[in-house]
């Protein structure tokens, strides 16, 4: 286990606010500009999510974003594509239920990359926790335009997951500045935001505000 991976694991253990740069909300031509705002706001994890772009375009954007993170203590994650994560020098990959199996991704990437997995039920979360994952995404907590076909799991699912899973769990789905206090009160201490973050009038300020809330939650826990 090298120093680079130990640093990634440490940053993951400290991460509370996970921002997704989703090209469904941001034009590819503005991806780098939005990434710069997320870095300025000191988001803990920045994921590049591009469902409609081809791998060549995703790699091009990833290679533009990666230098922005130098020395910023921000983890850079690629959605769906382990090969793009490897080629771009990202810190890891995030996989969905329909993507490459975790064991295959781990074999491909080796032990020095982080692997996260999306889960949409308690059963899926428990199964993902038993695999070679480093963290888990769990949701949607609320109805969300990002994944309109998924039924919301509700606030009551948060403590159930927290009690059963020891790996970092990031709660996602419809979380915004209006309902984040409910999410925290339900027991969450790590959250993911997409549309609320990318549509914020002042993204760096929004990031700092959310991080402050989550830091306070860490002190209460």
Secondary structure as the mmCIF struct_conf table of DSSP 4:
data_model
#
loop_
_struct_conf.conf_type_id
_struct_conf.id
_struct_conf.beg_label_comp_id
_struct_conf.beg_label_asym_id
_struct_conf.beg_label_seq_id
_struct_conf.end_label_comp_id
_struct_conf.end_label_asym_id
_struct_conf.end_label_seq_id
HELX_RH_AL_P HELX_RH_AL_P1 UNK A 3 UNK A 14
STRN STRN1 UNK A 17 UNK A 22
TURN_TY1_P TURN_TY1_P1 UNK A 23 UNK A 25
BEND BEND1 UNK A 26 UNK A 26
HELX_RH_3T_P HELX_RH_3T_P1 UNK A 28 UNK A 30
HELX_RH_AL_P HELX_RH_AL_P2 UNK A 31 UNK A 40
TURN_TY1_P TURN_TY1_P2 UNK A 41 UNK A 42
BEND BEND2 UNK A 44 UNK A 44
STRN STRN2 UNK A 45 UNK A 49
BEND BEND3 UNK A 51 UNK A 53
HELX_RH_AL_P HELX_RH_AL_P3 UNK A 55 UNK A 66
HELX_RH_3T_P HELX_RH_3T_P2 UNK A 67 UNK A 69
TURN_TY1_P TURN_TY1_P3 UNK A 70 UNK A 71
BEND BEND4 UNK A 72 UNK A 72
STRN STRN3 UNK A 75 UNK A 79
BEND BEND5 UNK A 80 UNK A 80
HELX_RH_AL_P HELX_RH_AL_P4 UNK A 82 UNK A 88
TURN_TY1_P TURN_TY1_P4 UNK A 89 UNK A 89
BEND BEND6 UNK A 91 UNK A 91
STRN STRN4 UNK A 92 UNK A 95
TURN_TY1_P TURN_TY1_P5 UNK A 97 UNK A 98
BEND BEND7 UNK A 99 UNK A 100
HELX_RH_AL_P HELX_RH_AL_P5 UNK A 102 UNK A 109
TURN_TY1_P TURN_TY1_P6 UNK A 111 UNK A 112
BEND BEND8 UNK A 113 UNK A 113
STRN STRN5 UNK A 114 UNK A 119
BEND BEND9 UNK A 120 UNK A 121
HELX_RH_AL_P HELX_RH_AL_P6 UNK A 122 UNK A 129
TURN_TY1_P TURN_TY1_P7 UNK A 130 UNK A 132
BEND BEND10 UNK A 134 UNK A 134
STRN STRN6 UNK A 135 UNK A 139
BEND BEND11 UNK A 141 UNK A 142
BEND BEND12 UNK A 145 UNK A 145
TURN_TY1_P TURN_TY1_P8 UNK A 146 UNK A 149
BEND BEND13 UNK A 150 UNK A 150
HELX_LH_PP_P HELX_LH_PP_P1 UNK A 151 UNK A 152
TURN_TY1_P TURN_TY1_P9 UNK A 155 UNK A 155
HELX_RH_AL_P HELX_RH_AL_P7 UNK A 156 UNK A 164
BEND BEND14 UNK A 167 UNK A 167
STRN STRN7 UNK A 168 UNK A 172
BEND BEND15 UNK A 173 UNK A 174
TURN_TY1_P TURN_TY1_P10 UNK A 177 UNK A 179
HELX_RH_AL_P HELX_RH_AL_P8 UNK A 180 UNK A 185
TURN_TY1_P TURN_TY1_P11 UNK A 186 UNK A 187
STRN STRN8 UNK A 191 UNK A 193
BEND BEND16 UNK A 194 UNK A 194
HELX_RH_AL_P HELX_RH_AL_P9 UNK A 195 UNK A 198
TURN_TY1_P TURN_TY1_P12 UNK A 199 UNK A 199
BEND BEND17 UNK A 201 UNK A 202
HELX_RH_AL_P HELX_RH_AL_P10 UNK A 203 UNK A 220
#
